[in-house]
Amino acid sequence: MASFIGISEAASLAIHSMALIAVSEERMNAGQIAKTTGASRNHLAKVLQRLVKYGFLDSNRGPKGGFVLKRDASKINLLEIYQIIEGKIEEKYCSIKNMPCPFTECIYGSVAQDFTTHFADYLKNKKLSEIKIKS
């Protein structure tokens, strides 16, 4: 079944992993996160290393190793995490990257642009610390 919103698996894994790590009282390793999210451990490891590279996570190897947040969860918004994986959200939305556009007005009206703006605003205003995990 198709979905209107297209969030890549990598971006979704980044946000979910960061939320899990934020609420954990101990370091979490890639295996634990992969088991919880149902993700491929190899794909997840690449995503986590990107988050380490950009200063969101700290990692240690070994039996007591794993990942912890490098910054306070209340100071990290979901847009920051999303953009580490996907890059900056484009201000102007068009599903066909053909310039110049052959139409006098967007076929989708302002709906796609409004949705993109609303989604970006939601991610920007949602802090990692606000995400709750089931008990």
C-alpha positions in Angstrom: 0.0 0.0 0.0 1.3 3.4 -0.9 1.9 6.2 1.6 1.6 9.9 0.8 4.5 10.8 3.2 7.8 9.3 2.1 10.2 9.0 5.0 13.2 6.8 4.1 14.0 3.8 6.2 17.3 5.4 7.2 15.7 8.6 8.5 13.0 6.6 10.4 15.7 4.4 11.9 17.7 7.4 12.9 14.8 9.0 14.7 13.6 5.8 16.3 17.1 4.9 17.5 17.8 8.3 19.0 14.4 8.0 20.9 15.3 4.6 22.2 18.8 5.7 23.3 17.4 8.9 24.9 15.2 6.9 27.3 17.7 4.1 28.0 19.4 4.2 31.3 22.4 2.3 29.9 24.3 2.3 26.6 22.4 0.6 23.8 24.3 -1.4 21.2 23.2 -1.8 17.5 22.0 -5.4 18.2 19.6 -4.2 20.9 18.3 -1.4 18.7 18.0 -3.6 15.7 16.0 -6.2 17.7 13.6 -3.5 19.1 13.0 -1.8 15.7 13.1 -5.0 13.5 15.8 -3.3 11.4 18.8 -4.9 9.6 21.7 -4.6 12.0 24.1 -3.7 9.1 21.8 -0.9 7.9 21.2 0.4 11.4 25.0 0.4 12.1 25.6 2.7 9.1 22.8 5.1 10.3 24.2 5.1 13.9 27.7 5.8 12.7 26.4 8.8 10.7 24.8 10.1 13.9 28.2 9.6 15.7 30.0 11.5 12.9 27.7 14.5 13.2 28.0 14.7 17.0 24.6 13.4 18.1 25.8 10.1 19.6 28.9 8.8 21.4 29.9 5.2 20.9 32.1 2.7 22.7 33.1 -0.8 21.6 33.3 -3.9 23.7 31.1 -5.8 26.1 30.0 -2.6 28.0 29.9 -0.6 24.8 27.1 0.9 22.9 25.6 4.3 22.1 24.6 7.3 24.3 23.4 10.7 23.4 26.1 13.3 23.2 23.6 16.2 23.7 20.7 16.7 26.0 17.5 15.1 24.4 15.6 18.3 25.2 17.9 20.3 22.9 17.6 18.0 19.9 14.6 18.3 17.6 13.6 15.7 15.1 14.3 17.9 12.1 18.0 17.9 13.0 18.1 14.1 13.0 16.1 13.9 9.8 18.3 16.3 8.0 21.5 14.5 9.0 20.2 11.5 7.0 18.2 13.2 4.2 19.7 16.6 3.9 17.9 19.9 4.1 14.2 19.8 3.3 13.6 21.7 0.0 11.6 24.9 0.4 9.8 24.4 -2.9 8.2 21.0 -3.4 7.8 19.4 -6.8 7.6 15.7 -7.5 9.0 16.3 -11.0 12.4 18.0 -10.9 11.9 19.5 -14.4 12.7 23.1 -14.7 11.1 25.2 -16.1 7.7 23.8 -15.2 5.5 23.4 -18.3 2.3 24.3 -16.4 1.0 27.7 -15.4 0.2 26.5 -11.9 1.1 23.4 -9.8 -1.1 20.5 -10.6 -1.3 19.8 -6.8 -2.1 23.3 -5.9 -0.5 24.3 -2.7 -1.3 21.0 -0.9 2.1 19.4 -1.4 4.0 22.6 -0.5 1.7 23.1 2.6 2.2 19.5 3.7 6.0 19.8 3.3 6.0 23.0 5.3 3.7 21.5 8.0 5.8 18.3 8.3 9.1 20.3 8.6 7.5 22.5 11.2 6.4 19.5 13.2 9.8 17.9 13.1 11.4 21.2 14.1 9.1 21.7 17.1 9.2 18.1 18.4 12.1 17.5 20.8 13.6 14.1 21.2 12.8 14.3 25.0 9.0 14.5 24.1 8.9 11.0 22.6 7.5 8.5 25.0 8.2 4.7 24.8 5.6 2.1 25.8 6.1 0.6 29.2 
